């Protein structure tokens, strides 16, 4: 009788933390999982939204994580919700 080993734990893909304006104040996003959850609940008009969602869903390798994090930051910037350092939120 063989026992299947449990799936290996995969830590969340971390990205440089971002502060984003929301209707309720400011949201903090520091991982691709958080970025995906935020994007899915905030369908904003500017940028390649579908491409962003795809990148966030499939990024696992380091280069893909960096690219997805950059795409999320660009999307937030282009939609005017990124709170830059030193900017009041």
Gaussian input, Z-matrix of N, CA and C with variables (Angstrom, degrees):
# hf/3-21g

backbone

0 1
 N
 C     1     B1
 C     2     B2     1     A1
 N     3     B3     2     A2     1     D1
 C     4     B4     3     A3     2     D2
 C     5     B5     4     A4     3     D3
 N     6     B6     5     A5     4     D4
 C     7     B7     6     A6     5     D5
 C     8     B8     7     A7     6     D6
 N     9     B9     8     A8     7     D7
 C    10    B10     9     A9     8     D8
 C    11    B11    10    A10     9     D9
 N    12    B12    11    A11    10    D10
 C    13    B13    12    A12    11    D11
 C    14    B14    13    A13    12    D12
 N    15    B15    14    A14    13    D13
 C    16    B16    15    A15    14    D14
 C    17    B17    16    A16    15    D15
 N    18    B18    17    A17    16    D16
 C    19    B19    18    A18    17    D17
 C    20    B20    19    A19    18    D18
 N    21    B21    20    A20    19    D19
 C    22    B22    21    A21    20    D20
 C    23    B23    22    A22    21    D21
 N    24    B24    23    A23    22    D22
 C    25    B25    24    A24    23    D23
 C    26    B26    25    A25    24    D24
 N    27    B27    26    A26    25    D25
 C    28    B28    27    A27    26    D26
 C    29    B29    28    A28    27    D27
 N    30    B30    29    A29    28    D28
 C    31    B31    30    A30    29    D29
 C    32    B32    31    A31    30    D30
 N    33    B33    32    A32    31    D31
 C    34    B34    33    A33    32    D32
 C    35    B35    34    A34    33    D33
 N    36    B36    35    A35    34    D34
 C    37    B37    36    A36    35    D35
 C    38    B38    37    A37    36    D36
 N    39    B39    38    A38    37    D37
 C    40    B40    39    A39    38    D38
 C    41    B41    40    A40    39    D39
 N    42    B42    41    A41    40    D40
 C    43    B43    42    A42    41    D41
 C    44    B44    43    A43    42    D42
 N    45    B45    44    A44    43    D43
 C    46    B46    45    A45    44    D44
 C    47    B47    46    A46    45    D45
 N    48    B48    47    A47    46    D46
 C    49    B49    48    A48    47    D47
 C    50    B50    49    A49    48    D48
 N    51    B51    50    A50    49    D49
 C    52    B52    51    A51    50    D50
 C    53    B53    52    A52    51    D51
 N    54    B54    53    A53    52    D52
 C    55    B55    54    A54    53    D53
 C    56    B56    55    A55    54    D54
 N    57    B57    56    A56    55    D55
 C    58    B58    57    A57    56    D56
 C    59    B59    58    A58    57    D57
 N    60    B60    59    A59    58    D58
 C    61    B61    60    A60    59    D59
 C    62    B62    61    A61    60    D60
 N    63    B63    62    A62    61    D61
 C    64    B64    63    A63    62    D62
 C    65    B65    64    A64    63    D63
 N    66    B66    65    A65    64    D64
 C    67    B67    66    A66    65    D65
 C    68    B68    67    A67    66    D66
 N    69    B69    68    A68    67    D67
 C    70    B70    69    A69    68    D68
 C    71    B71    70    A70    69    D69
 N    72    B72    71    A71    70    D70
 C    73    B73    72    A72    71    D71
 C    74    B74    73    A73    72    D72
 N    75    B75    74    A74    73    D73
 C    76    B76    75    A75    74    D74
 C    77    B77    76    A76    75    D75
 N    78    B78    77    A77    76    D76
 C    79    B79    78    A78    77    D77
 C    80    B80    79    A79    78    D78
 N    81    B81    80    A80    79    D79
 C    82    B82    81    A81    80    D80
 C    83    B83    82    A82    81    D81
 N    84    B84    83    A83    82    D82
 C    85    B85    84    A84    83    D83
 C    86    B86    85    A85    84    D84
 N    87    B87    86    A86    85    D85
 C    88    B88    87    A87    86    D86
 C    89    B89    88    A88    87    D87
 N    90    B90    89    A89    88    D88
 C    91    B91    90    A90    89    D89
 C    92    B92    91    A91    90    D90
 N    93    B93    92    A92    91    D91
 C    94    B94    93    A93    92    D92
 C    95    B95    94    A94    93    D93
 N    96    B96    95    A95    94    D94
 C    97    B97    96    A96    95    D95
 C    98    B98    97    A97    96    D96
 N    99    B99    98    A98    97    D97
 C   100   B100    99    A99    98    D98
 C   101   B101   100   A100    99    D99
 N   102   B102   101   A101   100   D100
 C   103   B103   102   A102   101   D101
 C   104   B104   103   A103   102   D102
 N   105   B105   104   A104   103   D103
 C   106   B106   105   A105   104   D104
 C   107   B107   106   A106   105   D105
 N   108   B108   107   A107   106   D106
 C   109   B109   108   A108   107   D107
 C   110   B110   109   A109   108   D108
 N   111   B111   110   A110   109   D109
 C   112   B112   111   A111   110   D110
 C   113   B113   112   A112   111   D111
 N   114   B114   113   A113   112   D112
 C   115   B115   114   A114   113   D113
 C   116   B116   115   A115   114   D114
 N   117   B117   116   A116   115   D115
 C   118   B118   117   A117   116   D116
 C   119   B119   118   A118   117   D117
 N   120   B120   119   A119   118   D118
 C   121   B121   120   A120   119   D119
 C   122   B122   121   A121   120   D120
 N   123   B123   122   A122   121   D121
 C   124   B124   123   A123   122   D122
 C   125   B125   124   A124   123   D123
 N   126   B126   125   A125   124   D124
 C   127   B127   126   A126   125   D125
 C   128   B128   127   A127   126   D126
 N   129   B129   128   A128   127   D127
 C   130   B130   129   A129   128   D128
 C   131   B131   130   A130   129   D129
 N   132   B132   131   A131   130   D130
 C   133   B133   132   A132   131   D131
 C   134   B134   133   A133   132   D132
 N   135   B135   134   A134   133   D133
 C   136   B136   135   A135   134   D134
 C   137   B137   136   A136   135   D135
 N   138   B138   137   A137   136   D136
 C   139   B139   138   A138   137   D137
 C   140   B140   139   A139   138   D138
 N   141   B141   140   A140   139   D139
 C   142   B142   141   A141   140   D140
 C   143   B143   142   A142   141   D141
 N   144   B144   143   A143   142   D142
 C   145   B145   144   A144   143   D143
 C   146   B146   145   A145   144   D144
 N   147   B147   146   A146   145   D145
 C   148   B148   147   A147   146   D146
 C   149   B149   148   A148   147   D147
 N   150   B150   149   A149   148   D148
 C   151   B151   150   A150   149   D149
 C   152   B152   151   A151   150   D150
 N   153   B153   152   A152   151   D151
 C   154   B154   153   A153   152   D152
 C   155   B155   154   A154   153   D153
 N   156   B156   155   A155   154   D154
 C   157   B157   156   A156   155   D155
 C   158   B158   157   A157   156   D156
 N   159   B159   158   A158   157   D157
 C   160   B160   159   A159   158   D158
 C   161   B161   160   A160   159   D159
 N   162   B162   161   A161   160   D160
 C   163   B163   162   A162   161   D161
 C   164   B164   163   A163   162   D162
 N   165   B165   164   A164   163   D163
 C   166   B166   165   A165   164   D164
 C   167   B167   166   A166   165   D165
 N   168   B168   167   A167   166   D166
 C   169   B169   168   A168   167   D167
 C   170   B170   169   A169   168   D168
 N   171   B171   170   A170   169   D169
 C   172   B172   171   A171   170   D170
 C   173   B173   172   A172   171   D171
 N   174   B174   173   A173   172   D172
 C   175   B175   174   A174   173   D173
 C   176   B176   175   A175   174   D174
 N   177   B177   176   A176   175   D175
 C   178   B178   177   A177   176   D176
 C   179   B179   178   A178   177   D177
 N   180   B180   179   A179   178   D178
 C   181   B181   180   A180   179   D179
 C   182   B182   181   A181   180   D180
 N   183   B183   182   A182   181   D181
 C   184   B184   183   A183   182   D182
 C   185   B185   184   A184   183   D183
 N   186   B186   185   A185   184   D184
 C   187   B187   186   A186   185   D185
 C   188   B188   187   A187   186   D186
 N   189   B189   188   A188   187   D187
 C   190   B190   189   A189   188   D188
 C   191   B191   190   A190   189   D189
 N   192   B192   191   A191   190   D190
 C   193   B193   192   A192   191   D191
 C   194   B194   193   A193   192   D192
 N   195   B195   194   A194   193   D193
 C   196   B196   195   A195   194   D194
 C   197   B197   196   A196   195   D195
 N   198   B198   197   A197   196   D196
 C   199   B199   198   A198   197   D197
 C   200   B200   199   A199   198   D198
 N   201   B201   200   A200   199   D199
 C   202   B202   201   A201   200   D200
 C   203   B203   202   A202   201   D201
 N   204   B204   203   A203   202   D202
 C   205   B205   204   A204   203   D203
 C   206   B206   205   A205   204   D204
 N   207   B207   206   A206   205   D205
 C   208   B208   207   A207   206   D206
 C   209   B209   208   A208   207   D207
 N   210   B210   209   A209   208   D208
 C   211   B211   210   A210   209   D209
 C   212   B212   211   A211   210   D210
 N   213   B213   212   A212   211   D211
 C   214   B214   213   A213   212   D212
 C   215   B215   214   A214   213   D213
 N   216   B216   215   A215   214   D214
 C   217   B217   216   A216   215   D215
 C   218   B218   217   A217   216   D216
 N   219   B219   218   A218   217   D217
 C   220   B220   219   A219   218   D218
 C   221   B221   220   A220   219   D219
 N   222   B222   221   A221   220   D220
 C   223   B223   222   A222   221   D221
 C   224   B224   223   A223   222   D222
 N   225   B225   224   A224   223   D223
 C   226   B226   225   A225   224   D224
 C   227   B227   226   A226   225   D225
 N   228   B228   227   A227   226   D226
 C   229   B229   228   A228   227   D227
 C   230   B230   229   A229   228   D228
 N   231   B231   230   A230   229   D229
 C   232   B232   231   A231   230   D230
 C   233   B233   232   A232   231   D231
 N   234   B234   233   A233   232   D232
 C   235   B235   234   A234   233   D233
 C   236   B236   235   A235   234   D234
 N   237   B237   236   A236   235   D235
 C   238   B238   237   A237   236   D236
 C   239   B239   238   A238   237   D237
 N   240   B240   239   A239   238   D238
 C   241   B241   240   A240   239   D239
 C   242   B242   241   A241   240   D240
 N   243   B243   242   A242   241   D241
 C   244   B244   243   A243   242   D242
 C   245   B245   244   A244   243   D243
 N   246   B246   245   A245   244   D244
 C   247   B247   246   A246   245   D245
 C   248   B248   247   A247   246   D246
 N   249   B249   248   A248   247   D247
 C   250   B250   249   A249   248   D248
 C   251   B251   250   A250   249   D249
 N   252   B252   251   A251   250   D250
 C   253   B253   252   A252   251   D251
 C   254   B254   253   A253   252   D252
 N   255   B255   254   A254   253   D253
 C   256   B256   255   A255   254   D254
 C   257   B257   256   A256   255   D255
 N   258   B258   257   A257   256   D256
 C   259   B259   258   A258   257   D257
 C   260   B260   259   A259   258   D258
 N   261   B261   260   A260   259   D259
 C   262   B262   261   A261   260   D260
 C   263   B263   262   A262   261   D261
 N   264   B264   263   A263   262   D262
 C   265   B265   264   A264   263   D263
 C   266   B266   265   A265   264   D264

   B1=1.4432
   B2=1.5193
   B3=1.3051
   B4=1.4624
   B5=1.5184
   B6=1.2826
   B7=1.4558
   B8=1.5152
   B9=1.2904
   B10=1.4655
   B11=1.5200
   B12=1.3023
   B13=1.4592
   B14=1.5256
   B15=1.3223
   B16=1.4645
   B17=1.5275
   B18=1.3143
   B19=1.4578
   B20=1.5216
   B21=1.3144
   B22=1.4614
   B23=1.5229
   B24=1.3134
   B25=1.4590
   B26=1.5153
   B27=1.2983
   B28=1.4574
   B29=1.5148
   B30=1.3314
   B31=1.4632
   B32=1.5231
   B33=1.3191
   B34=1.4600
   B35=1.5222
   B36=1.3237
   B37=1.4604
   B38=1.5213
   B39=1.3146
   B40=1.4572
   B41=1.5185
   B42=1.3198
   B43=1.4591
   B44=1.5220
   B45=1.3384
   B46=1.4650
   B47=1.5344
   B48=1.3320
   B49=1.4642
   B50=1.5277
   B51=1.3201
   B52=1.4585
   B53=1.5217
   B54=1.3272
   B55=1.4650
   B56=1.5206
   B57=1.3165
   B58=1.4580
   B59=1.5214
   B60=1.3305
   B61=1.4599
   B62=1.5268
   B63=1.3181
   B64=1.4642
   B65=1.5231
   B66=1.3098
   B67=1.4628
   B68=1.5289
   B69=1.3307
   B70=1.4640
   B71=1.5235
   B72=1.3275
   B73=1.4602
   B74=1.5105
   B75=1.3378
   B76=1.4595
   B77=1.5260
   B78=1.3342
   B79=1.4618
   B80=1.5201
   B81=1.3157
   B82=1.4584
   B83=1.5220
   B84=1.3341
   B85=1.4597
   B86=1.5244
   B87=1.3435
   B88=1.4525
   B89=1.5197
   B90=1.3343
   B91=1.4660
   B92=1.5211
   B93=1.3256
   B94=1.4631
   B95=1.5238
   B96=1.3279
   B97=1.4654
   B98=1.5283
   B99=1.3304
   B100=1.4630
   B101=1.5236
   B102=1.3404
   B103=1.4667
   B104=1.5264
   B105=1.3278
   B106=1.4608
   B107=1.5289
   B108=1.3240
   B109=1.4679
   B110=1.5283
   B111=1.3275
   B112=1.4642
   B113=1.5249
   B114=1.3217
   B115=1.4658
   B116=1.5285
   B117=1.3197
   B118=1.4645
   B119=1.5257
   B120=1.3244
   B121=1.4657
   B122=1.5209
   B123=1.3390
   B124=1.4707
   B125=1.5305
   B126=1.2972
   B127=1.4694
   B128=1.5264
   B129=1.3127
   B130=1.4650
   B131=1.5240
   B132=1.3433
   B133=1.4642
   B134=1.5252
   B135=1.3194
   B136=1.4682
   B137=1.5193
   B138=1.3248
   B139=1.4598
   B140=1.5189
   B141=1.3159
   B142=1.4677
   B143=1.5260
   B144=1.3212
   B145=1.4629
   B146=1.5271
   B147=1.3258
   B148=1.4711
   B149=1.5289
   B150=1.3325
   B151=1.4613
   B152=1.5209
   B153=1.3273
   B154=1.4609
   B155=1.5254
   B156=1.3160
   B157=1.4681
   B158=1.5277
   B159=1.3318
   B160=1.4783
   B161=1.5253
   B162=1.3274
   B163=1.4770
   B164=1.5249
   B165=1.3306
   B166=1.4615
   B167=1.5297
   B168=1.3186
   B169=1.4663
   B170=1.5232
   B171=1.3296
   B172=1.4678
   B173=1.5243
   B174=1.3119
   B175=1.4658
   B176=1.5290
   B177=1.3182
   B178=1.4635
   B179=1.5292
   B180=1.3120
   B181=1.4684
   B182=1.5271
   B183=1.3328
   B184=1.4663
   B185=1.5287
   B186=1.3267
   B187=1.4670
   B188=1.5248
   B189=1.3283
   B190=1.4666
   B191=1.5263
   B192=1.3305
   B193=1.4634
   B194=1.5245
   B195=1.3366
   B196=1.4665
   B197=1.5258
   B198=1.3267
   B199=1.4669
   B200=1.5280
   B201=1.3182
   B202=1.4656
   B203=1.5289
   B204=1.3320
   B205=1.4652
   B206=1.5154
   B207=1.3364
   B208=1.4673
   B209=1.5273
   B210=1.3278
   B211=1.4673
   B212=1.5279
   B213=1.3351
   B214=1.4618
   B215=1.5191
   B216=1.3209
   B217=1.4684
   B218=1.5288
   B219=1.3339
   B220=1.4603
   B221=1.5268
   B222=1.3302
   B223=1.4633
   B224=1.5287
   B225=1.3330
   B226=1.4634
   B227=1.5270
   B228=1.3406
   B229=1.4661
   B230=1.5153
   B231=1.3213
   B232=1.4590
   B233=1.5278
   B234=1.3212
   B235=1.4600
   B236=1.5288
   B237=1.3372
   B238=1.4599
   B239=1.5134
   B240=1.3328
   B241=1.4696
   B242=1.5294
   B243=1.3270
   B244=1.4608
   B245=1.5185
   B246=1.3228
   B247=1.4568
   B248=1.5181
   B249=1.3244
   B250=1.4636
   B251=1.5227
   B252=1.3375
   B253=1.4646
   B254=1.5191
   B255=1.3199
   B256=1.4543
   B257=1.5258
   B258=1.3265
   B259=1.4609
   B260=1.5189
   B261=1.2855
   B262=1.4662
   B263=1.5141
   B264=1.3323
   B265=1.4515
   B266=1.4273
   A1=108.40
   A2=115.84
   A3=118.48
   A4=109.64
   A5=113.71
   A6=120.07
   A7=108.20
   A8=115.77
   A9=119.49
   A10=107.81
   A11=114.62
   A12=117.50
   A13=108.90
   A14=115.77
   A15=118.46
   A16=109.75
   A17=116.54
   A18=118.33
   A19=109.98
   A20=115.16
   A21=120.03
   A22=109.25
   A23=115.53
   A24=120.16
   A25=108.94
   A26=116.13
   A27=121.10
   A28=107.74
   A29=116.84
   A30=118.14
   A31=110.19
   A32=117.28
   A33=118.97
   A34=110.59
   A35=115.79
   A36=120.82
   A37=107.82
   A38=115.34
   A39=120.03
   A40=110.84
   A41=115.08
   A42=122.49
   A43=106.85
   A44=117.93
   A45=117.82
   A46=109.09
   A47=117.62
   A48=120.39
   A49=111.94
   A50=115.36
   A51=121.71
   A52=109.21
   A53=115.14
   A54=121.37
   A55=106.77
   A56=116.46
   A57=121.67
   A58=110.67
   A59=115.39
   A60=120.46
   A61=109.60
   A62=115.24
   A63=120.99
   A64=107.86
   A65=116.11
   A66=120.13
   A67=111.18
   A68=117.49
   A69=122.04
   A70=113.85
   A71=118.44
   A72=120.77
   A73=111.36
   A74=115.91
   A75=121.24
   A76=109.14
   A77=115.80
   A78=122.03
   A79=108.44
   A80=116.70
   A81=122.52
   A82=108.43
   A83=115.95
   A84=122.17
   A85=107.83
   A86=117.34
   A87=120.53
   A88=114.81
   A89=116.82
   A90=119.92
   A91=108.81
   A92=115.78
   A93=119.30
   A94=110.97
   A95=117.77
   A96=120.06
   A97=110.54
   A98=116.37
   A99=120.32
   A100=110.97
   A101=116.66
   A102=120.71
   A103=110.35
   A104=116.82
   A105=120.81
   A106=110.39
   A107=117.22
   A108=120.54
   A109=110.35
   A110=116.96
   A111=120.72
   A112=110.28
   A113=117.03
   A114=120.89
   A115=111.38
   A116=117.31
   A117=120.20
   A118=112.46
   A119=116.90
   A120=120.09
   A121=112.98
   A122=117.36
   A123=121.97
   A124=108.65
   A125=117.25
   A126=121.22
   A127=109.00
   A128=115.58
   A129=121.82
   A130=110.20
   A131=117.28
   A132=121.15
   A133=117.08
   A134=118.77
   A135=119.20
   A136=111.75
   A137=115.13
   A138=120.81
   A139=112.01
   A140=114.34
   A141=122.08
   A142=108.23
   A143=116.54
   A144=121.72
   A145=111.94
   A146=117.35
   A147=120.45
   A148=111.06
   A149=116.95
   A150=121.13
   A151=111.49
   A152=116.32
   A153=121.24
   A154=110.29
   A155=116.49
   A156=120.25
   A157=110.20
   A158=117.26
   A159=120.74
   A160=110.86
   A161=117.32
   A162=120.46
   A163=111.15
   A164=115.92
   A165=119.71
   A166=111.72
   A167=117.49
   A168=121.03
   A169=113.09
   A170=118.14
   A171=119.71
   A172=114.97
   A173=118.94
   A174=120.74
   A175=110.93
   A176=116.49
   A177=122.21
   A178=110.77
   A179=116.79
   A180=120.95
   A181=109.35
   A182=115.82
   A183=121.28
   A184=112.57
   A185=117.58
   A186=120.79
   A187=111.43
   A188=116.64
   A189=120.69
   A190=111.32
   A191=116.36
   A192=120.93
   A193=109.67
   A194=116.70
   A195=120.64
   A196=110.12
   A197=116.42
   A198=120.83
   A199=111.16
   A200=117.39
   A201=120.86
   A202=110.91
   A203=116.77
   A204=120.35
   A205=111.66
   A206=116.31
   A207=120.44
   A208=111.12
   A209=117.03
   A210=120.99
   A211=110.34
   A212=116.59
   A213=119.77
   A214=110.12
   A215=118.09
   A216=121.50
   A217=110.32
   A218=117.29
   A219=121.20
   A220=110.24
   A221=117.01
   A222=122.04
   A223=110.36
   A224=116.71
   A225=120.70
   A226=110.62
   A227=116.96
   A228=120.64
   A229=111.14
   A230=117.31
   A231=120.45
   A232=111.88
   A233=117.42
   A234=120.93
   A235=112.61
   A236=116.86
   A237=121.48
   A238=115.11
   A239=117.44
   A240=119.07
   A241=113.26
   A242=117.56
   A243=120.50
   A244=109.26
   A245=116.64
   A246=121.95
   A247=106.70
   A248=116.37
   A249=121.05
   A250=109.60
   A251=116.00
   A252=120.39
   A253=109.18
   A254=115.84
   A255=120.53
   A256=113.53
   A257=117.32
   A258=121.07
   A259=108.60
   A260=116.09
   A261=119.32
   A262=109.81
   A263=117.03
   A264=121.31
   A265=110.98
   D1=119.07
   D2=179.86
   D3=-98.85
   D4=146.39
   D5=178.31
   D6=-107.99
   D7=123.62
   D8=176.15
   D9=-71.88
   D10=133.95
   D11=178.40
   D12=-76.41
   D13=148.22
   D14=-179.96
   D15=-64.34
   D16=152.94
   D17=179.11
   D18=-60.62
   D19=143.31
   D20=179.46
   D21=-64.78
   D22=139.94
   D23=177.20
   D24=-71.14
   D25=128.63
   D26=176.20
   D27=-109.34
   D28=113.96
   D29=-179.99
   D30=-65.71
   D31=155.64
   D32=179.42
   D33=-62.58
   D34=144.22
   D35=177.44
   D36=-74.92
   D37=111.39
   D38=-176.47
   D39=-83.23
   D40=144.51
   D41=175.71
   D42=-128.36
   D43=162.24
   D44=175.28
   D45=-55.35
   D46=129.66
   D47=-176.08
   D48=-59.43
   D49=139.79
   D50=179.13
   D51=-123.83
   D52=146.02
   D53=172.20
   D54=-107.73
   D55=129.23
   D56=-175.34
   D57=-125.59
   D58=135.82
   D59=175.72
   D60=-71.45
   D61=135.55
   D62=174.40
   D63=-130.98
   D64=173.02
   D65=177.94
   D66=-64.37
   D67=-20.41
   D68=-178.75
   D69=-102.42
   D70=3.05
   D71=-178.16
   D72=134.68
   D73=-119.67
   D74=-177.52
   D75=-128.55
   D76=135.63
   D77=175.21
   D78=-109.70
   D79=145.12
   D80=177.73
   D81=-109.28
   D82=128.85
   D83=-178.62
   D84=-124.99
   D85=123.42
   D86=-177.80
   D87=-132.38
   D88=6.21
   D89=177.93
   D90=-145.05
   D91=163.03
   D92=177.73
   D93=-65.31
   D94=-34.36
   D95=177.43
   D96=-61.86
   D97=-43.47
   D98=177.74
   D99=-66.74
   D100=-39.27
   D101=178.61
   D102=-62.86
   D103=-43.23
   D104=179.21
   D105=-63.37
   D106=-46.41
   D107=179.33
   D108=-60.33
   D109=-42.33
   D110=179.29
   D111=-63.50
   D112=-48.99
   D113=-177.41
   D114=-62.66
   D115=-38.60
   D116=-179.74
   D117=-66.23
   D118=-27.31
   D119=-179.59
   D120=-99.64
   D121=-1.69
   D122=179.67
   D123=-133.53
   D124=74.88
   D125=-179.06
   D126=-76.74
   D127=94.31
   D128=-177.58
   D129=-97.08
   D130=153.59
   D131=-167.37
   D132=-76.30
   D133=-26.42
   D134=-172.71
   D135=-90.75
   D136=146.28
   D137=177.69
   D138=92.04
   D139=174.53
   D140=179.65
   D141=-86.74
   D142=82.37
   D143=-174.94
   D144=-60.24
   D145=-47.96
   D146=-178.89
   D147=-62.52
   D148=-41.55
   D149=177.38
   D150=-63.67
   D151=-39.31
   D152=177.70
   D153=-60.99
   D154=-48.60
   D155=-179.37
   D156=-59.63
   D157=-44.74
   D158=178.50
   D159=-59.03
   D160=-47.22
   D161=-179.91
   D162=-59.31
   D163=-45.56
   D164=-178.89
   D165=-64.83
   D166=-35.64
   D167=-177.90
   D168=-72.00
   D169=-34.38
   D170=-171.87
   D171=-104.95
   D172=-7.82
   D173=-175.98
   D174=-66.34
   D175=119.88
   D176=176.14
   D177=-132.17
   D178=-41.64
   D179=178.91
   D180=-75.00
   D181=153.94
   D182=-175.64
   D183=-51.94
   D184=-47.98
   D185=-177.98
   D186=-63.49
   D187=-39.04
   D188=178.86
   D189=-67.58
   D190=-37.31
   D191=178.12
   D192=-63.90
   D193=-44.67
   D194=178.69
   D195=-61.33
   D196=-46.16
   D197=-179.84
   D198=-62.26
   D199=-43.84
   D200=179.78
   D201=-65.58
   D202=-40.66
   D203=177.10
   D204=-62.43
   D205=-42.55
   D206=177.73
   D207=-65.17
   D208=-40.52
   D209=178.93
   D210=-63.03
   D211=-40.97
   D212=178.73
   D213=-64.77
   D214=-44.05
   D215=179.31
   D216=-60.93
   D217=-45.14
   D218=179.90
   D219=-61.86
   D220=-43.73
   D221=178.57
   D222=-59.09
   D223=-45.50
   D224=179.35
   D225=-63.84
   D226=-43.12
   D227=178.07
   D228=-61.27
   D229=-48.26
   D230=-175.26
   D231=-67.17
   D232=-21.60
   D233=176.81
   D234=-95.93
   D235=4.47
   D236=174.71
   D237=69.89
   D238=26.46
   D239=-178.87
   D240=-111.35
   D241=-4.82
   D242=179.48
   D243=-77.45
   D244=125.95
   D245=176.35
   D246=-93.52
   D247=108.83
   D248=-179.69
   D249=-72.82
   D250=157.85
   D251=176.13
   D252=-56.82
   D253=135.41
   D254=178.92
   D255=83.43
   D256=-1.87
   D257=178.92
   D258=-99.00
   D259=131.60
   D260=178.27
   D261=-65.30
   D262=139.18
   D263=-179.28
   D264=-102.15

